[in-house]
Amino acid sequence: MSYQSTPPTRSASSAVPAYSARDLTQEGGLAQIILDDQTYTLRITRAGKLILTK
């Protein structure tokens, strides 16, 4: 499995990386996020909300 990541965007006043959910999901509405050995699913709902599930 290959992973693509969108480079974070940073503003001059923020030290926290920011990612576009639409870029992460590549406009498909779903993305998998892996943390250690756990896979999470990020989903954009029809109402434009984000849901992160294990």
URNOR-V210251 format. One line per field, one symbol per residue. burial: b if it has 16 or more other ideal C-beta (glycine too) atoms within 10 Angstrom, else e. A space follows every 50 residues. Layout:
burial = ???
//
This chain:
burial = eeeeeeeeeeeeeeeeeeeeeeebbeeeeebeeeeeeeeeebebeeeeee eeee
//
